[in-house]
Amino acid sequence: MSAGLVFGCLFFVLMSIAALTSALGMLKSAVSWLAEHRGPKRTLVAIVEGEFIWLFGIPALLSFKIWSGFTPLNHIAGWAISKESRTNELSISVDSYTVKGWSFLVGDVAPITIFSIFIFNITTGAVD
């Protein structure tokens, strides 16, 4: 039975190392691009990006238990993507009804709806 404990601990240590190296690999491309195009040192860019990811990661982590049902990052992504990026990634024309409809929903309808639900939950006492 003691071998199972050793292998179990070893498994989770190795999985933690794999997760850390994957996270660093994803961070590297963003750090490289910002350092080349914006000019600051790679160390500074890496620290700022790490803090930014940590800042937005905490609400995502808390949404599993404490803030269940609260997913802030889904809504921010829709506002942050430019129209040119959307049309290039989706391979559709700028004047299509899909782009106009999606932009209207994400930019106008969604914020009003989210704000209305937020206010309703606060005023009715649905939020603990």
Residue, then its C-alpha position, 0 to 999 in steps of 0.5 A: m500500500s505504501a507504493g500507491l501513496v508514493f506513486g500517487c504523490l509522484f503523479f500529482v507532482l508531475m501533473s503540477i509541473a506539466a501544468l506550470t510548463s504549459a502555462l509558461g509556454m502560453l505566456k511566452s508568445a504574448v510576452s514575445w509579441l509585446a516585447e517586440h512591438r511595444g518595447p518594454k523589457r521582457t521581464l517587465v512584460a512577463i511580470v505584468e502579464g502574470e499579474f493580469i492573468w492572476l487577477f482575472g484567474i481568481p474570479a474564474l476560480l471562485s466561480f466554481k464554488i463561492w461565485s457559482g454562476f458568475t462568469p465575468l470573462n465571457h462578457i469581457a471577451g466580446w467587448a475586447i475583440s475588434k471588428e476586424s479581428r472578428t471578421n478575419e477569424l470567422s472568414i465572413s464579410v464585414d457587412s454580413y448580418t452575422v457580424k452586425g447582429w453579434s456586435f449588437l448583441v454583445g455590445d448593446v443587449a448583453p450589457i443591459t441584460i446583465f446589468s438588469i439581472f444584477i440590479f434585480n438580484i440585489t434589490t430582491g435579495a437573491v444575492d446572499 
